[in-house]
Amino acid sequence: MSVISYRQALHDALREEMLRDPAVFLIGEEIGLFEGSYKITAGMLEEFGPQRVRDTPIAEEGFTGAAIGAAMVGLRPVVEIMTINFSLLALDQIVNHAAKIYGMFGGQARAPLVIRTPGGGGQQLGATHSQNVELYYAFVPGMKVVAPSTPADAKALMLAAIRDDDPVLVLENLALYNTTGEVPDDIEPAEIGRAVVARPGRDITVVAYSRMAMVAREAAERLSDEGIDVEVIDLRSLRPLDRETIVDSVRRTSCAVVLEDDWLTYGIGAEIAATISDGAFDWLDAPVRRVAMAEVPMPYAKPLETAALPSVDDAITAIRETLDAVARRA
């Protein structure tokens, strides 16, 4: 067992898969000589050479399309898009091509590629560089979307994504890169589509993913000092979505709060709330509460950016209000 950063866990997963399978290669902007904007690919060019670590022009649509073609003829490209905001420039390639190839070709061709990209605010990068638009991809059949919150899950899900025969978007979060945690030295690929109970509890279910799963765990720890026992579900995967784990938890606790880093309107939290309504309505003792970022383009000024992002205090307030609603009903 090693304690490493989220950043290092991603690096180690990429390196191990490149050593294991010569069909795996990396492609993206500044990933070679510059070693990646966030240094995930540090040392890769020197170790594997320019044939397998491909620096590209600033042309997301072009190099994503090239990766799709490479995947169709038997390679396993891992595309780095500098931020998820820039993935919108490749939206046609991802949504209309990568996600559709298996179905359009009647199963005779596949596109086993990984698109790894960070999102999220809190770094003072402005409105066009601080978005969480994973919903765009989780909405699309034919795609898989994973969102690890811990170094162990970052490594295990990256291993799984590279070995998967479908296109997988690996959502990272800028705020998580320097976080650390235990990672087993012999970790196996995770099961895509399987959530985990990150913290068992009996009083209320909190469902979250990516950075907000970390926020949920911190809120749960703080509330435990008051005798409130919070169960935290870390989704890990947005498509496929593990509805069973969510519903099973809410049936036990009878109330739920959903945390997300994107906007509330039409957000992933709405899908989770609908899932709970479909599968656990008769068990609910209070409405499902949702916590999300402010409905504004992300401000640049640090105080405004902090105010726009959902926080641990926001999560705690929603949990307390939900439990108060349960108590009033009792």
Secondary structure, 3 states (H helix, E strand, C coil): CEEEEHHHHHHHHHHHHHHHCCCEEEEECCCCCCCCCCCCCCCHHHHHCCCCEEECCCCHHHHHHHHHHHHHCCCEEEEECCCCCHHHHHHHHHHHHHCCHHHHCCCCCCCCCEEEEEECCCCCCCHHHCCCCHHHHHCCCCCEEECCCCHHHHHHHHHHHHHCCCCEEEEEEHHHCCCEEEECCCCCCCCCCCCEEEECCCCEEEEECCHHHHHHHHHHHHHHCCCCCEEEEECCEEECCCHHHHHHHHHHHCCEEEEEEEECCCCHHHHHHHHHHHHHHHHCCCCCEEEEECCCCCCCCHHHHHHHCCCHHHHHHHHHHHHHHHHHHC
